[in-house]
Amino acid sequence: MKKKRVGGNFLLRDLCVIALSIFVAVVLVKTEILIEILTATQERELLGSFIAGMFFTSVFTTAPAIVALGEIANANSIFLTAIFGGMGAVFGDLIIFRFIRDRFSKHLMELAGHWRAGRKVSAFLHLRFIRWFTFVIAGLIIASPLPDELGISLLGFSKVRMYWFIPLSFMFNGLGILLIGSIAKAL
């Protein structure tokens, strides 16, 4: 009996999803719809923080989200902004994490398994010390204005479970937003 190949052109499908998301993000930024959404919710501190936190996670929407979070924190409580912005960032990160951990990193590891160097890198990433090291590095990337996709990719490759990912994402995104709010208050 012949085996069916599951996920035939998985890499092409993943690349198309990434290209589509980049296109949508560029359209949101270029048409200034994103800026209108973020400025419309600024007067509602908690909702505005949550929505800006969601946009804080993506490389394409980080800059307007930082500005919105800074303005919200400047006009209101830095800690509430960090808490609700962190919750929004967790929501945004979960969407990215679900895609990257469940599909993209699995597909890349599958593809790397066909190459000799790829198998060595895969074995290296599964060492206990390296897994903890990537955990810390990924957290620092998530806290910074750098794209969360990079940190989440590291977590996906090290096979971090959801019950570790959620508090890590909340803690590091909240700290990053707290830092943004502190800088905004100081200026």
Secondary structure as UniProt FT lines:
FT   TURN            6..9
FT   HELIX           10..30
FT   TURN            31..32
FT   HELIX           33..40
FT   TURN            41..43
FT   HELIX           45..55
FT   TURN            56..57
FT   TURN            59..61
FT   HELIX           62..75
FT   HELIX           78..99
FT   HELIX           100..104
FT   HELIX           105..112
FT   TURN            113..114
FT   HELIX           116..125
FT   HELIX           128..143
FT   HELIX           148..157
FT   TURN            158..159
FT   HELIX           162..186
//
